[in-house]
Amino acid sequence: MKFPMRIFGEIKGLEPETIDSLSRKSLSPFRLRDNRLEIEYEGPYIDIEPLLDEIAGALEEVGHGHVDCIDHENWEVIRYLIRQGAWSSRRINPDDVLEAYKWQ
């Protein structure tokens, strides 16, 4: 294992005003692509929650998404669901990760 953390996800349904607002902020490691935010990260531990606060606060009603943070050292996945103004999270055993998608 080269890095302890991997993060994947996307946030869809962004309105033009949201895209404009978010494009002026540093949201690394998220990338704006068309009308969505994407993340594909592998590296040292980072605190993704302040970024999710920023993104959720800027979302319009149609915006929504998910982000999965895989912690290889502690063998757990934290799944974040993002909606307008808020996000929620849930810890999932990686051995049961596909079954846990029913939570969405």
Secondary structure, DSSP 8 states (H G I E B T S, - for coil): ---SEEEEEEEE---HHHHHHHHTS--TT-EEETTEEEEEEEES----HHHHHHHHHH--TT-EEEEEEEETTTTEEEEEEEETTEEEEEEE-GGGHHHHGGG-
